[in-house]
Amino acid sequence: MLTIEGRIDLSKYDGLQPVYSEYDVEPYRRSFRISSQLDQDRITAKPKDGIVTVDLPKAEAAKPRRIEVS
């Protein structure tokens, strides 16, 4: 299970009012069931400009391979 949690630092927005909002600004938590064929030791997550990019590399055993037919 991969769980991502976060919260927004509201102190940066003191005195401002949103013009439009699609969702409430509150702490969030999302969980995803991930495959057992991933290399869990190499999973990385990087935040940039409010977007978190998660890299889920396949385990070597799960990668496709060529088998020579003789």
C-alpha positions, 0 to 999 in steps of 0.5 A, a space after each residue: 500500500 502506498 500512502 501519500 499525505 500532505 497539508 498546505 501551509 495556510 500562513 502564506 495566504 493570510 488575508 487572501 480570499 479564493 476566487 474559485 475553489 474546486 476542493 476544501 483546503 485541508 490536510 489530505 491523504 490518499 492510499 493506493 494499492 501497488 503491485 508486488 512486482 515493484 522494486 520497493 527499495 527504489 520508489 521515489 517521490 519528488 514535489 515540485 510546484 504543488 505536484 508530487 511525482 512518484 516513480 514506481 520502478 519494476 523489479 528486475 524479475 518483473 521486467 520483460 526479457 528475451 528468450 532465444 528459441 532454438 
